[in-house]
Amino acid sequence: MKTWATYAATVIIGLATPILVLWVGRSTPVGTDPSFAGASVVFALAIVSGLLAAVAPRHWLPIALIVSMPLCLLGVVMFAALASIGEFFWVWLWAALGSVAASLLGAYIAKWAERP
């Protein structure tokens, strides 16, 4: 039952993260540097992945991927969409790839720390 609850929380967090990122991006004042918001989301995903992987250390890889993939897909799509009109917002690409890397690292560290 604990594994199912962990996966349910993972899916909810994974699907809510892109919505939160779009809301933050929309409510940010014009001219503000979006790098801080992107880095904050990446670090938050690393912490969340680590906490969820600590609950189910044997499932650290799927947990990290489920948490980070929706944001990764959104970031790549947003970067491609904005690049097609001539604007390069690299923060979307860095947040996308950084979320996957940070989630994997956070989950792996939590799995590694749980070993007896």
PERA-V645197 format. One record per pair of residues at least 6 apart in sequence whose ideal C-beta (glycine too) atoms are under 6 Angstrom apart, sorted by sequence separation. I is the first residue (numbers start at 1). J is the second residue. D is the distance in whole Angstrom. If there is no record, write none. Layout:
# PERA-V645197
i->I j->J d->D
i->I j->J d->D
This chain:
# PERA-V645197
i->53 j->60 d->4
i->82 j->89 d->5
i->53 j->63 d->5
i->52 j->63 d->5
i->24 j->37 d->5
i->79 j->92 d->4
i->78 j->92 d->4
i->79 j->93 d->4
i->49 j->64 d->5
i->75 j->92 d->5
i->49 j->67 d->5
i->21 j->41 d->6
i->75 j->95 d->5
i->76 j->96 d->5
i->75 j->96 d->3
i->45 j->67 d->6
i->45 j->68 d->6
i->72 j->96 d->4
i->72 j->99 d->6
i->71 j->99 d->5
i->72 j->100 d->5
i->68 j->99 d->4
i->68 j->100 d->5
i->13 j->48 d->6
i->68 j->103 d->4
i->67 j->103 d->5
i->64 j->103 d->4
i->64 j->104 d->5
i->10 j->52 d->6
i->64 j->107 d->4
i->63 j->107 d->6
i->6 j->52 d->6
i->60 j->107 d->4
i->6 j->55 d->5
i->6 j->56 d->5
i->60 j->111 d->4
i->14 j->66 d->5
i->18 j->70 d->5
i->3 j->56 d->5
i->10 j->63 d->5
i->14 j->67 d->5
i->18 j->71 d->5
i->38 j->91 d->5
i->13 j->67 d->6
i->17 j->71 d->5
i->45 j->99 d->5
i->49 j->103 d->4
i->53 j->107 d->4
i->57 j->111 d->4
i->15 j->70 d->6
i->10 j->66 d->5
i->14 j->70 d->5
i->18 j->74 d->4
i->35 j->91 d->6
i->42 j->98 d->4
i->46 j->102 d->4
i->50 j->106 d->4
i->54 j->110 d->4
i->10 j->67 d->6
i->34 j->91 d->5
i->38 j->95 d->4
i->42 j->99 d->5
i->45 j->102 d->6
i->49 j->106 d->4
i->53 j->110 d->4
i->57 j->114 d->4
i->45 j->103 d->5
i->49 j->107 d->4
i->53 j->111 d->5
i->42 j->102 d->5
i->46 j->106 d->4
i->50 j->110 d->4
